[in-house]
Amino acid sequence: MRNLTAFPDLRVLAVADLDPERAAARAARHGVPRSSTVDELLADPDIGIVVNLTVPAAHVAVSLAAVEAGKHVWVEKPLGLDLRSARDLLDRAAQRGLRVACAPDTLLGAGWQTARRAVDAGRIGEPRTALALFQTPGPESWHPAPEFLFQAGGGPLLDIGPYYLTGLVHLLGPIRRVTATGSRSRDTRVIGSGPRAGVEFAVTVPTTVTALVEFERGGSAQAVFSFDSALSRTGFVEVGGTLGTAVLPDPNHFDGTTALHLFDGVQTLAAQGHAASRGTGVLELARAVRAGEPERASGELAYHVLDAMLAMEESIALGRPVDVGSTVEPPPALPVDWDPTAPTFSRAER
């Protein structure tokens, strides 16, 4: 919210929540003119984009309501919990001439974009293989209400996977087929902090997923997503090409350096471009709408990644490879001079 209210090309007009007091407090904290109910926000003709930060189970329903109200949507990842409702959402938005964009927007940060431009320029040759790793003990130790992260729409696959898998699609293209295994180390977990510390809750999804990912262009990747490891290792992404290997920044962060391990030495690339942060995707969506250009964190990209993740869940259940039915064209890299803090709209357009 701090970033959204600071970007000169955006005006945050209202905050809505099921809890009116919570919405009012957040609006007051960030200088937003008003708070409201969700229905009041959707009925406001001055609002052009709805930022949907609900729990995964509500993503499609709230986004669809916004689309029906004539609003563009930025929604938290994952896009939805099933392909049919997610497809219906995107199709309905297209019918109404509206955009649905989806997190993560960390990949629009200078760190990842610098790596992306280097790979696109052929610095490591043709990308052929990749490794992605995220493992921690799980978020219940620090999150005050972690239950949704261990239920449908959560787990390390659907909560963390979008960062890594979206990044791999950026670099290696659309996913063709997946083979996955999954396990759950415990059937219950205990909240470790906050006013509900000590409360036990059920775990209903795999808490470790290991996947082999095959891409349409011929490359492959190995990925591990886990909430079961006492040893935390996060932000690990390597892409191997015909001329070298790129060690990329954490896809869950906006900054970071890239190391190019070439056959004649190592080159380190500092992040080039503005140090963007949370909310950048909403701004990029707004600018794309104004310019009549495709947004980079598109709903179609999020749908393809959701398709791949649900295919992994199916592969776990069936014990065999599963084809990914959708495809997508990776978005272009941002220009190095893209600046979220620069005003590009006239005062009348804001």
N, C-alpha and C positions, 0 to 999 in steps of 0.2 A: 504494500500500500504506500509505503514511503516513496518508492520509486515512481509508481504510477502518478502520484500527485505532484511529482517533481518534473516529469517529462513535459516540455513545453508544447508538444503536439497532442497531448491528452488533457482532458478535463474529467476528473472523477466527480460525478454528480450525486451519487447516492450509494449507500451501503444497506443491504437487506439481509435479514437472517430470520430463522424461525423464532429466535429469541429477540424481541424488540430491544430489550435493555443492552444486549450484547452488540447489536447493530448500532445503537445510539452511541455507545461508548467508543466503538471503533471509529465511527464518523467524527466524533469530537476529537479523538486523539490525533487524527490526521487532517483535520480542517476540511472535511467533506461537508458540503452545504446541508445535507439532510440524510436521515435514515428512514427506512420504510419497510413495509412488508414486501415479500417477493412479488405479490400481485400488483402492488402499487408501483414497484420498480418496472415491471414489465409493461405497465400501462403508460409509462412516462414517454411522451413523444420525443423528448430531447435526448434520450439515451439511445446511442447507436450500437454499442457493443456491451454485452453482458459477460462478465468474468465469472465463470461457474467454478467455485472452489468447494463444492459439496463432497460428501463421501462417494466412493466409486459406485455404490448401488444406486445413487441418485443422479449420476452424470447424464445419462440419456434423457431421463424424464425432465429434468430442469432445463437442459439444453434445448430439447424439443419445444418446451413451453416458450422459451425465449425466441426461437425461430418462428413459432406461430404468432408471436407478438411483433414480428418484423425486425428482430434484432440479429446482428451478427453475434457470434459466440466465440469466446476463448474458454476452453474447458480443461480442467486438470486431467492428468493421465490416470488410468487408461481411458480411452474414448468411451468405452462401455464395458459391459460384462459378457455380451454375446454379439455375434456378427449380425444377426437379423435386425435387432433394434438399432445397432450402430449404423447399419446400411440405410435403414429407414430414415434416421436422423439426417444423414448426409444427402440422401435423395430429396428429402423435403426441403432442406436448405437450398439445394440447387434449383428446385422448382420455384422457389420464392426469390431467387436471385441473391441469396445471402451466403455468407461464409461461416464455416465452422473450423476453427483452428484449435490445436491441442498441444499441451505440454508434451515433452520438455522443450523449454526455450534456452536451456543452458548451452545447447549446441550452437546457438547464435552468438555466443560470447567470443571474445577475441582469441582465447586459448584454442578452442576447437576449430574456429574458422581459420586460424593460422595454419593448423595442421591440415585442414581440409584443402586449403589453397596449395600447400606443398605437395600433397598427394595428387591433386588434380593436375598440377604442373609436371608430374612425372618424376618427382625427385626420388621416389623409391621404385620407379618402373611401374609395371602393371601390378596392382594389388591382387594377391592370390590367396593369402591365408590371414587369419586373425585369431587372437586370443583375448578373451574378456573375462574378468574375474571380479566378483564382489562377494565378500564373506565377512560377516560380523556375528556377534552373539544374538543379535535381534534388537528391535527398538523398544521392547517392553521395559527395559531397565531405565529408560529416560523419558519415554513418551507417557503423558498422564492419562491418555485414553487410547491405548494401542489396539483394542479389539478388532477394529476394521482392517488392520494390517495383517491379520491372521485369518481372515474370512474371505469368501468369494470376492474377487476383485483386488485382493491383497496378496500377501506372501511375497517373497523376494522376487518372484517372476513378474507379477503384474505391477508391483510397486516400484521395483528398481529396474527391472528388465527394459522398460521403455527408454531409459537413458542410453543404455549400452546398445540395444538392438537398433534404435533409431540412428545412432552414430554409425553403426556398421552398415546400415542401408545407405547412409550418406556416402560411404567410401567404397563399398563393394557392390552396391546396387540392390535390387529387390531380392527377397528370399524365395527360394523355390521349394525347399523341402527341409524338414527338421526331424531329428531323432532325439528323444529325451528320456531321461530317467528322473524320478523324483522320490523323495522320502520325507517323513515327518518324524523328528527326533522325540517329540513329546506331544501328547494329546491335550495338555493344558499348559498355560504359562501364568506367571504372576506379575502384576504391575509393580514396578520397582520404585516409582517416585510419584510425587504429587499427593493430593488429598485422598486418592483411592489406592495408595500403596498397600500391597498385601492382598488385593482382590485377585482371585484366580479366575481365568476365563478359558474357554475352549478354543482349540486350534483346529481348523477344518480344511486347511490347504497344505500342500507340500511346503516344507520350510528349507529344503535344498533341492535345486533343480540343476542338472547337468545336461547340456545340449550340444549336439552337432548340428550346425547350420550350413545348408548348402545354398548357394546363390545362383540366380539365373545366368549370370555372366561367367560362371564356372568356378568361382572361388569358394572357400569354405571357412568356417570359424568354429572354435570350441568356446563354450561359455559356461560359467558356473555362477549361480546366484544362490546365496545361502544366508539364513538367519540362525545357523547352528554352530558356528565356529568360534571357539575361544580366542583364536588368533584373527584379529581384524585386518583384512587386506581389501582395500577399496580403490576404485579409480584406475584399475589396471586394464589398459587396452593397448594391444600391439597389433600392427598390421604389417605383414610381410609382403614384399613385392619382388619383382625380378631383379632389382638393382640394390635393394636394401630393406631395412625394417624400420618402421616409425613407431616410437613409443609416444603415445598420445596423452594429452591432459585428461584429467578426470572428467567424464561426460556429465557428472552431476555438479560441476562447477563452471563458472564463466571464464576463469583465467587459467594460467598454467603454461608451462613450456613444452615444446615438442623436441624430442631427440631423434635425429635421423642416423641410424647405424648403417653406414655404407661400407662397401668392401675396402675402401681406402681410408676409413676413419669415421669419426662421429661428428655430426654437426648439431648444434643446439639452436633452436629457433625460439626466441622470446615472442610472446604474444604481440601481434601487431593489430592495431585498431583500438577503438574505445573500449574501456573496461566496463562492458555492459553487466547488468545484473537482473534480478528477478523483475518480471514485468516487461522485459524486452520483447517477448513474443506478442504481447497485446499491442505494443507500439508498432511492431513490424506488420501486424495484421491491419492496424488502422492506416498505416501508410500505403499498404498494398491495396486496400479498398479505395483510397483516394486516387491512387495512380492507375487503377484498373488492371493491376498485375496480380499474378498468383502469390499468395502468402507462402512463406517457406515452411512453417510448422503447420502444414495443412491437415485437414481432417482425413484426406485420402492417405497421407503418409501415416497418420496415427492408426487408421483402419488397417493398413497393411501390417503394421507392427502388432496390433491386436490379433489379427488373423494368425500371424506367426506364433504368438504366445499361446493362443488357444489351441493351435496345432500341436504345440509342445505338450500341453495338458492332455490332449487326445493321445499323443504318442506315449505318454506315461501310462495312461489307462490301457492302451491296446498292446503295448510292448513291441511296437514296430514303427518304421518311418511314416510320416504323414506329409502329404503334399500341401503346400500353401496355395489357396485358390486365387488370391488376389495378386495384383502387381502394382507397381508405382514407379514413377520417374523421380529419382532423387532431386531435391531442390538445388538450385545453383548456390554457390558460396556467396556470402555477402561481400560487397566491395570493401576494401580495406579502410576506406574513409567513411564508412557508414557510422553515423554518430547519433545515438539516441537522445543526446542532450541538445542537439541543434534544432531550432524551430524550422520546420519545412512547410507548415500550413500557415495561411493567412489567419489573422485574428477571427475573421468571419467563419472560417472553416473549423475552428476549434470548438 
